[in-house]
Amino acid sequence: MPNGAKPPANSQTKSIGLHALIARLPQNAEHPPIAVPQGDAFSTEAAPVDGYVEPKLEVQLWPSGATVILIEAPGAVGKTTAAESLAARLRWPLVRTEKARVGSYSLSGLIQDALGFSSDYMRDIAEGNSGVVLDSLDEAHFRVGTENFLAFLQNVQSASGARASTNNRAPSIVLFSRTDTADLVRISFEEADLPLAHLTLSFFDRSASNAFVESYLRRRFRDTGRPEYNVALAHSSSFRRLRDERFTQVMKVLRRNRDADLDADWKLSEDFLGYAPVLIALAESLAVPNPSAERQAIQDALAHNENDLLIEIVRKILDREQNKFAGQIQAKLESLRTRAEITSFSGVGSATVLLWRSWWTRWRDGMRCCVRI
């Protein structure tokens, strides 16, 4: 059974950690049991990433009576990992909306199907005694279209108990989304005249960035056993010097200032240096057998290739986004193709459907070639 909720933050809050957000939400004493598995779309036992480094959350707005929290961030800032950690620590179900049938299936329908029609969990959500985390709203929106997505949001509003809420209870639904879809969520709540708490996921500060890099290297060493990933433990002092030089190297290029200082100028570069994909690329560049020798090599080569590391970082980010976009487009076209096939059985000529299949197959094969390149 869920325990009591703590009162939500007020609108004056500026910045909070994930642990502080968790303290303001109702926590379940145990994971709700699944009656009918829903595949990857619905999980009640999300596991936080080992060595997870908590982000900071900037509170943009937290009005009294808000039953839903919207957490917004650009791509790859860490929304999914934060969603998994939040769901795991609260023992709330996690809905991966990009895998759910958003648009033709409501949130309340998905929860009831998963937990069973005899479950009281929907009532607990509506009363603010339990909750649910919804991730990847932007991908779901892209897949089903705006009209279907808005219908889904209306059910989210109803399921949260927003219209029935008369007290300053804790929120019971947390949404994670990129900025464009987050704008649509805010508009939907404004038009419904319902309060919505709005937070943004911040980039990592310097301390958290250092912790992220070391945590990443430890996980890679655990997963691969390759000794270069153990550099942070095996050569801690020389590793930290190399790490700071790498950060400084990128900062100087970004700021176009050879006198840039890592401590004094971090905030000016935080939206790049504190970006998770950048930190992963930097961590990979730090996975070397001999940090001291690498530091010397950097000094010897700086005059010729000081931009190379930055170029490599950007390339890796673009590769990641290209692959993710290709996956989203394929899912969208699969969805549209299914709808075209259904329509064809209702009287639309089969020639139209065959033309659609032919075009979709050509696009898919072309995209696969692009991704390989």
KEKENU-346404 format. One record per residue: residue in one letter; x negated, y, z of N, C-alpha, C, O in turn. Coordinates in steps of 0.1 Angstrom, whole numbers, plus 2048, in hexadecimal, padded with zeros to 3 digits. Example, Ala and Ser with C-alpha at 12.3 -4.5 7.8 and 13.67 -1.06 7.14 Angstrom:
REM residues 2
A77C7C784E7857D384E77C7DF84E7727DF855;S7807EA8477777F584777F80084F77A80B850;
REM end
This chain:
REM residues 373
M7F87F48008008008007F780C8007EC80D806;P7FC8177F97F48237F97F482A8067FE82A80E;N7E98318097E98398167ED8478137F084B807;G7ED84F81D7F385D81B7EA8668137DD864813;A7F086F80C7E88788037E488480B7EB888815;K7D988A8077D489680D7D98A28047DB8A07F8;P7DB8AE80A7E08B98027D68BD7F77CA8BB7F8;P7DC8C17EB7D38C57E07CB8D17E37CE8D97EC;A7C18D37DA7B98E07DB7C28EB7D77CB8EA7CF;N7BE8F77DC7C69037D87BF9097CC7B59057C7;S7C69137C67C19197BA7B49217BB7AE9257B1;Q7B09237C77A492B7CA7979227C978C9287C8;T7989157C878D90C7C878590F7BB78B9107B0;K7789107BC7709137B07699067AA76A90379E;S7638FF7B375B8F37AE75C8E87B975A8EB7C5;I75F8DC7B575F8D17BE7588C57B87578C47AC;G7548BB7C074E8AF7BC7598A57BA7658A77BF;L75689A7B376088F7B176588A7BE7718867BF;H75C8887C77608837D576A88C7DC7738877E3;A7698997D97728A27E07808A17D978A8A37E0;L78089F7CC78D89D7C57948907CA7A08907CD;I78C8867CC7918797D179787B7DE7A28757E1;A7918837E77968857F47A488C7F47AB88B7FE;R7A78927E97B489A7E97BF8917E27CA8967E0;L7BC8857DE7C687D7D77CA8717E07C286C7E8;P7D686B7DE7DA85F7E57D28537E17D18507D5;Q7CC84C7EA7C48407E87CC8337EB7D38327F6;N7CC82A7E27D281D7E57CA8147EE7BD8157ED;A7D080D7F77C88047FF7C37F87F87B97F27FB;E7CA7F57ED7C57E97E47CA7EC7D67D27F47D3;H7C47E57CD7C77E67BF7D57E07BC7D87D57C1;P7DE7E77B57EB7E17B27E97D47A97E27D57A0;P7F07CA7AC7EF7BD7A47F57BF7968007C4795;I7EF7B978C7F47BA77F7FD7AD77D7F97A2780;A8097B07788137A57758117A0767811794764;V8107A975D80E7A574F8027AD74A8037B9748;P7F77A77467EB7AE7417EF7B67347F77B172C;Q7E97C27337EB7CB7287DF7CD7207DD7D7719;G7D67C37207C97C57197C07D071F7C07D272B;D7B97D67167B07E171A7B77EE71E7B17F7723;A7C47EF71B7CC7FB71D7CE7FE72B7D080A72F;F7CE7F47347D37F67427CA7ED74B7C97E1749;S7C47F37557BB7EC75E7BE7F176C7C07FD76E;T7BE7E87767C07EC7847B37EA78C7B37ED798;E7A97E678579C7E478D7907EA7857877E3783;A7917F67827867FD77B77A7FD78577C800791;A76F7FB77F7627FB78775A807784757809778;P75580E78E74C81A78B73F81578673A80A789;V73881D77E72B81A77872181A78472182378C;D71981078470E80F78E70581B78D70081E782;G7028217986F982D7987008397936F984278E;Y70D83A79371584578D7118527947108537A0;V70E85C78C70B86A79171787278F71C875784;E71D87779B72987E79A72788C79471E893796;P73189078B73189D7857388A778E73E8A4798;K7368B478B73D8BE79274A8C178A74A8C077D;L7548C57917618C978A7648D878D7648DC799;E7668DF78376A8ED7847798EE7847808EA77B;V77F8F478F78D8F579079290278978F90D78E;Q79890077E79D90C7767AB91177C7AD91D77C;L7B39077807C090B7857C58FF78D7C58F3788;W7CB9017997D18F77A17DD8FD7A87DD9007B4;P7E88FE7A17F49047A67FB8FB7B17FA8EF7B0;S8029017BA80A8FA7C48148F17BD81B8F57B3;G8158E57C181F8DC7BC81B8D47B08238CC7AA;A80E8D57AB8098CE7A08098BF7A38038BB7AD;T80F8B779B8108A879C8068A1792804895793;V8018A97897F88A477E7EB8AC77E7EC8B877F;I7E08A677D7D38AC77B7CE8AA76D7CD89E769;L7CA8B47667C48B37597B58B675B7B18C175F;I7AC8AC75779E8AE7587998AF74979A8A5742;E7938BA74678F8BD7387808BD7377798C2740;A77B8B972B76C8B972976A8B771A7728B0714;P75F8BC71575B8B87077578AA7067578A2710;G7558A56FA7528976F87458936FE73B89B6FE;A74488770473888170A73388871672788671A;V73B89071D73789672973888C73573188E73F;G74088273374187873D75087674275287274E;K75A87973A76887873E76B86974177186774C;T76886073976B85273B76584C74776B84574F;T75884F74975184A75575885076275984976C;A75B85D76176186476D76F85D76F77385B77B;A77785B76478485576678384776C78B843775;E77983F76877783276E77383277C77882B785;S76B83C78076683D78E77284279677483D7A1;L77A84B79178585079978F84579B7948447A6;A79383E79179C83379279782879C79F8237A4;A78A82579B78581B7A378581F7B27898167BB;R78282B7B578182F7C378F8327C97908317D5;L7988367C17A68377C67AE82A7C67B982A7CB;R7A98217BE7B08147BC7BD8167B47C78107B6;W7BC8207AB7C78237A27C581B7957BA818791;P7D081878E7CF8137807C981D7777CA829779;L7C181876D7BB8207637C281D7557C2811751;V7C782774F7CE8257427C482B7377C1836737;R7C082272E7B88277237C182A7177C5821710;T7C58377167D083A70E7CD8386FF7D78366F7;E7C18386FB7BD8356ED7C08276E97C18246DD;K7C281E6F37C58106F07D380D6F37D88026F0;A7DA8166FA7E98146FD7F18186F17EC8206E8;R7FD8146F18068186E680D8256E98198266EA;V80582F6EA80A83C6ED8138416E280F8406D6;G81F8466E582884B6DB8348426DA83F8466DA;S8318356D883C82B6D883E8246E584781C6E7;Y8358286EF8368226FC83382C706829834705;S83C82D71083A83871B83083372582E827726;L82B83C72D82383973882A830742825826747;S83683574683E82D74F84181F74A841815752;G84381D73D84681073883980773883A7FB73C;L82E80D73682180673681F80174581B7F5747;I82080A74E81E80675C8287FB7618237F2768;Q8347FD75E83E7F376283B7E575C83D7DB762;D8387E574F8347D97488287D274E8287C6750;A81E7DA7528127D57578147D076680F7C5769;L81B7D776E81C7D477C8297CC77F82A7C778A;G8327CB77683E7C477884A7CD77C8487D7782;F8567CA7788617D277A8667D278886E7DB78C;S8607C97908647C979F85A7D27A685C7D47B2;S8507D87A08467E07A684B7EE7AA8537F37A2;D8487F37B584C8007B984180B7B68428167BB;Y8388077AE82C8107AB83181D7A582B8287A8;M83A81D79B83F82979584583279F84483F79E;R84C82D7A98528357B384783C7BC8488477BF;D83D8347BF8318397C682B8457BF82784E7C5;I8298437B282384E7AA82C85B7AA8278667AD;A8398597A88428647A884386B7B68468777B6;E8408647C084186A7CE83386F7D38328747DE;G82986D7CB81B8717CE8148697D880B86D7DF;N81885C7D98128527E28078497DC8008437E2;S8078497CE7FE8417C77FB8497BA8018547B8;G7F38437B17F184B7A57EB84279A7EA83679B;V7E884978E7E38427837DA84C77B7DC85877B;V7CF8477757C684F76D7C884C75F7C884075B;L7C98567567CA8547487BE85A7417BB866742;D7B785273A7AA8567337AD8577247B685171E;S7A485F71D7A386070E7B08657087B585F6FE;L7B686F70E7C38747087C087A6FA7C98796F1;D7B487F6F87B18856EB7B287A6E07B687D6D5;E7AC86F6E37AC8646D97BA85F6D77BE85B6CB;A7C285E6E17D085A6E07D88646D77E08606CE;H7D68706DA7DC87B6D27D987A6C37E187B6BA;F7CC8786C07C78776B37CE86B6AC7D186B6A0;R7D08606B37D58546AD7E48556AA7E88506A0;V7EC85A6B37FA8596B18018666AC80C8666A8;G7F98716AC7FF87E6A78058866B28088816BD;T8078936AF80B89C6BA81A8996BE81C89A6CB;E8238966B68318946BA8328896C483888A6CE;N82C87D6C082C8726C98258746D68298706E1;F81A87C6D581287F6E181A8886EB8198866F7;L8218926E582989A6EE8348936F5837895700;A83A8896EE8448816F483E87970084487770A;F8328746FE82B86D70982887671582A872720;L82488271282288C71D82E88F72582E891731;Q83A88F71E84689172584988672F84E88873A;N84587A72B84786F73483D86F74084086C74B;V83187473D82787674882C88075282B87E75E;Q83288B74D83889575684388F75F84389176B;S84B88775985688176085187776A855876776;A84886E76684286476E83B86977B83B863785;S83587577982E87B78483788178F83288479A;G84488178C84D88779684D89679685189C7A0;A84889C78C8468AB78C8538B278D8548BC795;R85E8AD78786A8B47878718B27958798BB799;A86E8A779B8758A57A886D8A97B48728AA7BF;S8618AE7B28588B17BD85C8BF7C385E8C97BC;T85E8BF7D08628CB7D78588CF7E185A8D97E8;N84E8C77E38448CA7ED8368CB7E78348C87DB;N82C8CF7EF81F8D17EA8178C37EC80D8C37F2;R81C8B97E58168AC7E680A8AB7DD8078B47D5;A8028A07DF7F689E7D77FA89A7C98058937C7;P7F289D7BF7F48987B17F38897B17EC8837B9;S7FA8827A77FA8747A67F686F7987F5863796;I7F387878F7EF8747817E387D77D7E488977F;V7D88777797CC87E7747CA87B7667C9870762;L7C988675D7C788474F7B988974B7B4893751;F7B28827427A588673D7A688872E7AC880727;S7A189372A7A289671B7988A07177928A771F;R7958A070A78D8AA7047958B77037A18B7705;T78E8C26FF7948CF7007A08D16F77AA8D76FB;D7A08CD6EA7AB8CF6E17B88C96E67C28D06E6;T7B78BD6EA7C38B66EF7C78BC6FD7D38BC700;A7BD8C07057C08C67127C88D27107D18D5718;D7C68DA7067CE8E67037DC8E27007E58E9705;L7DE8D76F97EC8D36F67F38CE7037FF8D1705;V7EC8C870C7F18C37197F68CF7218018D0727;R7ED8DA7227F18E67297FD8EC7248068F172B;I7FE8ED7178098F47108168EC7138218F2716;S8158DE7138218D67168268D87248328D9726;F81D8DA72E8218DC73B8278EA73D8308ED744;E8218F473682590273783490373183C909737;E8368FC7268438FD72084E8F67288598F9728;A8498EB7308528E47398548EC74685B8E774F;D84C8F774884C8FE7548498F576084F8F676B;L83E8ED75E8398E576982B8E876C8238EB764;P8278E87798198EB77D8108E07798138D477A;L8048E47757FA8DA7717EC8DF7777E88EA775;A7E58D677E7D88D97837CE8D77777CF8CD771;H7C58E17757BC8E076A7AE8E176F7AA8EB775;L7A68D776D7988D777078F8D47647948CE75B;T7838D976477A8D575976E8CE75F7698D176A;L7698C475875D8BC75B7518C475874F8C774C;S7498C776173D8D075F7318C77597318BB75B;F7288CE75371B8C874F7138C675C7158CD766;F70A8BD75C7028BA7686F88C576B6F28CB762;D6F78C97786EC8D277C6DF8CB77C6DE8BF778;R6D48D277F6C78CC77E6C58C07876C08B6782;S6CA8C17936C98B579C6D08A97976CB89E797;A6DD8AB7936E58A078E6DF89B7816DF88F77E;S6D98A47796D289F76C6C789676F6C588C769;N6BE89A7796B389177D6B88847826B387977E;A6C388478A6C987778F6CE86F7846CD863784;F6D587577A6DA86E76F6D08677676D185B763;V6C586E7646BA86875C6B485C7636B285175D;E6B285D7706AC8527786B68467796B283B778;S6C284977B6CD83F77B6CE83776E6CF82B76E;Y6CD83F7636CE8387566C282F7546C482474F;L6B68337576AA82B7566AB81E75E6A781475A;R6B082076A6B18147736BB80A76D6B87FE76D;R6C680F7686D08067616CA7FF7556CC7F3753;R6C280674D6BC8007416B27F67456B07EC73F;F6AA7F87506A07EE7556A87E275A6A37D7757;R6B37E47616BA7D87666C07D075A6C07C475B;D6C47D77506CB7D07456C17CA73B6C47BF735;T6B57D07396AC7CB72F69F7C47356997BC72F;G69B7C874168F7C37476837C97416787C5745;R6847D37386787D97326717E273C6787EB741;P6647E173E65D7E874865D7F774665C7FE750;E65E7FC73A65D80B73866A81173E66981D741;Y67480A74068081074667F81075668781675D;N67480A75B67280B76966881676D663816778;V66681F76465B82976565F832771656836778;A66B83577366F83E77E66B83978C669841795;L66C82C78D66882579A65982279B6538247A5;A65481D79064681979063C825790631823796;H64083078A63783B78963F84878D640851784;S64484979964E85379C64986179A64F86A795;S63D86479F63787179F63487679163888178C;S62D86D78962A87177B636871773637879769;F64086977664D86976E65487677065987C766;R65587B77C65C88777F65589377865C89C773;R64889377764189E77064489D7616468A775B;L64489175C64788F74E65589374B65889A741;R65E88F75466C89375266E8A27526758A7749;D6688A975B6698B875B6638BE74F6688C874A;E6588B874A6528BE73E65B8BC73265C8C4729;R6628B073166B8AE7266768B872767A8BE71D;F67C8BA7336878C47346828D17306898D9729;T6768D57346718E273166E8E47226718EF71D;Q6698D971C6678DA70E6738DD7066738E56FD;V67E8D670A68B8D87036908E67066958ED6FD;M68F8EB7136948F871768D90370F69390D70B;K68090270D67890C70667D90D6F867E9186F2;V6809026F16859036E46939096E36969116DB;L69B9056ED6A990A6ED6A99196F06B19206E9;R6A191D6F96A192B6FD6989346F46989406F5;R69092D6EB6879346E367E93D6EC67B9486E8;N67A9376F667293E70066793570666B92C70E;R65B93770365092E70864E93071764792871D;D65493A71D65293D72B65E93873365F93B73F;A66793172D67392C73467092374066691B73F;D67792674B67491F75767F91575B68B91975A;L67C90975E6868FF76068F90276B69B90076A;D68A90777669390B78169B91877F6A7918781;A69492277A69B92F7786A592F76D6AF93676D;D6A29277626AA9287566B391C7546B991B749;W6B491375E6BC90775B6CB90A7586D090574E;K6D191475F6DF91775D6E191C74E6EC919749;L6D79227496D992773B6D991C7316DD91E726;S6D49107356D390572B6DB8F97306DA8EE72A;E6E28FB73B6E98EF7416F38E87386F58DC739;D6FA8F072F7038EA7266FD8E171C7048DA714;F6F08E171B6E98D87126E18CE71A6E28C2719;L6D88D37236D08CA72B6D88C27356D38B7739;G6E48C67396EC8BF7426F78B773B7008B2742;Y6F58B572E6FF8AD7266FB89F7266EF89C722;A70489672970088872B6F988171F6EE87B721;P6FD8837126F687D7076E78837066DE87C702;V6E68907096D88967096D088F7146C488B711;L6D588D7206CE88672A6CA8787276C087372B;I6D38717206D086371C6C48637126BB85B713;A6C586C7086BA86D6FF6AD8717066A286B702;L6AD87A70F6A187E71769C87271F690870720;A6A586B7256A185F72D69A85572469084F729;E69F85371869884970F68A84E70C68184670A;S68985B70A67C86070767285F713666860711;L67885E71F66F85C72B66C84E72E66484B737;A67284572766F83672966283372266282D717;V65783672964983372464182C72E64382E73A;P63882472963081C73362782573C624821748;N62283073661883873E61D84773D61984E733;P62484C74762885A74761D86474661F86E73F;S61286174C60786B74C60186C73E5FE877739;A6008617375FA86172960486872060186F717;E61186672361C86D71A61B87C71C61D883713;R61988072961888E72B60D89572360E8A071E;Q60188E7235F689371B5F989370D5F589D706;A6008897086048896F960D8946F660C89A6EB;I6168986FF61F8A36FD6178B06FB61A8B86F2;Q60E8B27056068BE7045FE8BF6F75FD8CA6F2;D5F88B46F35F08B46E75F98B76DA5F48BC6D0;A6058B36DB60E8B46CE6178BF6CE61E8C26C4;L6188C76D96228D16DA6218DB6CF62C8E06CA;A6168DF6CB6148E96C061A8E56B361D8ED6AB;H61C8D86B16208D36A462F8CE6A46358CF69A;N6338C86AF6408C26AF6498C56BB6508BC6C0;E6498D26BF6518D56CB6608D46C96678D36D2;N6648D46BC6728D36B96778C46B76838C26B6;D66D8BB6B66708AD6B367A8A76BD6838A06B9;L6778A96CA6808A36D468E8A86D36978A06D4;L68F8B56D169D8BB6D06A48B56C46B08B26C4;I69D8B46B86A38AF6AC6A88A06AF6B389C6AA;E6A08986B56A388A6B86AF8896C16B88816BF;I6B08926CB6BC8926D46C88956CC6D388F6CE;V6C88A06C46D48A46BC6D88986B36E48966B1;R6CE8926AD6D18876A46D987C6AB6E38766A5;K6D58786B76DB86E6BE6E98716C26F28696C2;I6EC87E6C66F98836C97028826BD70E87D6BE;L6FD8866B17058866A57088786A171387569D;D6FF86E6A37018606A070D85B6A97168546A4;R70C85F6B671785A6BF72485F6BB72E8586BA;E72586C6B87328726B473786D6A774386B6A5;Q72E86A69D73386569173985769274385468D;N73284F69A73884169D7458426A474E83A6A1;K74684B6AE75384C6B575E8516AC76984C6AC;F75B85B6A476586069B76985669177585568D;A76084E68C76384468276D83A688776835682;G76B83669577482D69C78183369E78B82C69C;Q7828406A178F8476A37978476967A3844695;I79084B68B79684B67E79C83E67A7A783C674;Q79483367C7988266787A58226807AE81C67A;A7A582568D7B18226957BD82A6907C882468F;K7BB83668C7C683F6877CB83967A7D7838679;L7C28356717C78306647CD8226667D781F65F;E7C881A66F7CF80D6727DD8106777E6809672;S7DF81A6807EC81D6857F582167A80181D679;L7F082A6717F882F6667FB82465C806824657;R7F281B65A7F48106507FF80765680880364E;T7FF80566380A7FC6698178036678217FC663;R818810669825817667829816659835815656;A82081764F82381764182980963E832808636;E8237FF6438287F16418367EF64683E7E9640;I8387F56528457F46598507FB65085B7F664E;T84C80764B85580F643858807636864808631;S84E8016308507FA62485B7EF6258627ED61B;F85C7E96308667DE6328747E463487E7DD633;S8747F16368817F86378867FE62A89180462A;G87F7FB61F8847FF61287A80760A87D8095FE;V86F80C61086581360885E8095FF85B7FD603;G85B80C5F38558035E98477FD5EE8408045F4;S8457F15EA8397EA5EE82D7F05E78217EF5EC;A82F7F65DC8247FC5D481D8075DD8118095DD;T82580F5E481F81A5ED8178145F880C8195FB;V81B8095FD8148026088077FC6037FC7FD609;L8077F65F77FB7F05F17F17FB5EE7E57FA5EF;L7F68075E97ED8125E67E68175F37DA81A5F3;W7EE8185FE7E981C60B7DE81260F7D3817614;R7E180560E7D77FB6127CA7FD60B7BF7FC610;S7CB7FF5FD7C08005F57B780C5F97AB80B5FA;W7BE8185FB7B78245FF7B082260D7A582660E;W7B781C6167B281A6247A681162379C81462A;T7A680661B79B7FD61B78F80461578380261A;R79180C60A78581460477F81D60E77381E610;W78882461678382E62077B82762B77082B62F;R78081B63077A81463A76C80F63676281063E;D76B80A62A75E80562575481062474880E626;G75981C61F75082761D74B82C62B74083062C;M75482D63575083164274682864873D82D64F;R74881B64673E81264C73081464672681364D;C73081863972381B63371D82763971182863B;C72683163B72183E64171B83C64F711841652;V72283465771D83166471082A66470782D66C;R70E82065B70281965A6F68236576EB82265C;I6F982C64E6EF83664A6EB83F6566E2847654;
REM end
